[in-house]
């Protein structure tokens, strides 16, 4: 009788161990994130008693991010250099830009690549 009880207990322990191993081996769930941007359109209604007109004042407030600026700047570097991780927002030639630093493979500062915050184009 004790032998049957030990066999049943061993089977239960094996089942629990297999279920635990299966649970641990499952991949972790990942949140699905989306980069949703809006163009920030502002509509202003201007009316006159004699002439009703509507004017749309549209502003594009979509700026590129630091990460996007680094990706864009990577198009302008060659072999033997890399982009630094100290990208800063600044003004260059009266334009608001991301200053992406470029370093040699020895870790020495080489130059900067300036990426326009609004357009994503390089400012030279």
N, C-alpha and C positions, 0 to 999 in steps of 0.2 A: 504494500500500500504506500509506503514512504517512497519507494522507487518511482511510482506513477506520479506522485506529487512533485518530485524533483524534476522529472521529465517535463511536466506541464509548466513548471516555473522556468525551466531553461528555455522552452519554446517561447514563452511570454517575453523573457528577457531578450531573446534573439529578435523577435518581432519589434520590440521597442527600439533596439539598437539599429535595426535596418531603417525603421521609420525616422529616427533621429538623424541618421546619416543622409537619408534622402532629403530631409528638410534643410540640413546644413548645405548640401550641394546645390540647392536651388539658387539661381541668380537673384541678386537684390533688385527690387523694383526701382526704376528710375523715373523721376518726374519729367514729363514732356514739357520743355520750355520753348516758347516761341518769342522771337524778337519782333514785337508788334510796334510799328511806328506810325505816327500820324503826321500830316503835313502842316498842321496848325493853321488852317485857313480861318480867317476872321472876316465875317461879313458885317458891313455897316450899312444901315439903311439911312440915306439922306433924302429928305423930302422937302419940297417947296410947295407953297399953296397953289401956284400957277402951273408949275411944271414938276410932276412927280417922276423922279429918277432914282434909280438904285445903283450905287457904286459898290463894287466889291474890292475891298482892300485885302489882298492876299499876301500873307507872309509865310515864308518857308522856314520853320524853326527846327527843321531836322538837321542836327549836327552829327558828324561822324564821331565815333567813339575813339578812345585811345587804342583799343585793340584793332579797330578798322584802320586807323592811321598806321599802325605798325605793319599790318598786312599790305597796305598800299605802298609803304616805304620799302618793303622788301623787294619790290620790282626794280628799285633803283640801285641796289647794291650788287657788288660782284664777288668774286672769290677772294678769300683772305680777309674778309671783314664780316661783322655781324652787327645786328641791331641791339642796342642796350635796352634795359628794362626801365629806364628813367624818362620816359616820354612825358613832356610837360606842355601845358597850354600857354602860349605866349603870343606876342604880336611881332610880326616880321614884315617889313616894307608896308606898314599900315594895314596889314591883313591879319586877322586872327587865325593862328596856325597851331598845329601840333609840332613841337620840336622833337624829332626822333633822332637820338644820338647814334652814331656809327662808330664802332670800335674795331681795331685790328685783332687778329687772333691771339696776339700777345697781351691783349687787354688794354691797349693804349687808345685814347680818344683819337678819332680820325677826322670826323666832320659831323655835320647835322643835315638831316633832310627835313624840309619844312612842308607839311601837308595842310592845305587850306581846310579849315573846319567845316565850311559850308559845302564846298564842291568836291573835296577829296582829291584835288589836283595838286601837283607839286608846285611850290612857289620857289623860283630861283632868283 
